[in-house]
Every structure is written in C-alpha cells, then in structure tokens.
Amino acid sequence: MPEIVVPEWVVHGTGAERTPIYSSHVNAAGTHLATGGGDCRIKIWNMERVWNDESTGPKMLCSSKNHSEPVNCVRWSPCGQFLASCAGDKMVFVLRMGAKFGKPIVLLGE
C-alpha cells in the first residue's frame, strides 16, 4: 500500500486567506514538488522536507506569480528543467529553472 504524506505547510495563501491547490506535480527525479493554486501562484517545494520534516533544507524553494488568475495545472518536463503552467487568464507559461534554482525564467506566454 502506498504511503500517503500530507505536509500541512504545503499551502497557497496565508492564514485565513488560504486558497485551494488545483494542481501538483513531482519532477522525475523526485526532488521537487510544483503546486498551482487559487492565489495565482506557482510554488516549488523541496521533496526532501516532505518526506523528512527533520531535514534542515528549505521547505519552499520559490514562489512565482506570473498568472493573473488561479493556476489550473502545473507539469514538469521529463528532464526536470522546464515547468509548464496554465491558468484562468488563458495564458500558458513555460518556466526554465536556472542554475540558481528557484529563479524561474519565463520562456513563453500568451
């Protein structure tokens, strides 16, 4: 039976302003979790912290607000270098993860 882990700190919004997470996707290497939510943000999380909360690494690696409407879908490319997102603003963005991880570069839009 698969192990189910629900990290309470993987959220979109803050406090009473929490918004739904509409999409999540783990990269092929299993090191990063991308989420897209009702706060119009894409967030990238450290999977090491999901599996081992006692780890000392950061929990959230980056947060990007390129969309002006809630993010409906996030998907990693097989190589893990690109993250695609689409939202209610009718925009598709492809982010390239830079050498300094967590600094996405917008490649495509509209």
Secondary structure as UniProt FT lines:
FT   TURN            8..9
FT   HELIX           15..17
FT   STRAND          21..26
FT   TURN            28..29
FT   STRAND          32..37
FT   TURN            38..39
FT   STRAND          42..46
FT   HELIX           47..51
FT   TURN            53..54
FT   STRAND          60..64
FT   STRAND          71..76
FT   TURN            78..79
FT   STRAND          82..87
FT   TURN            88..89
FT   STRAND          92..97
FT   TURN            101..102
FT   STRAND          104..108
//
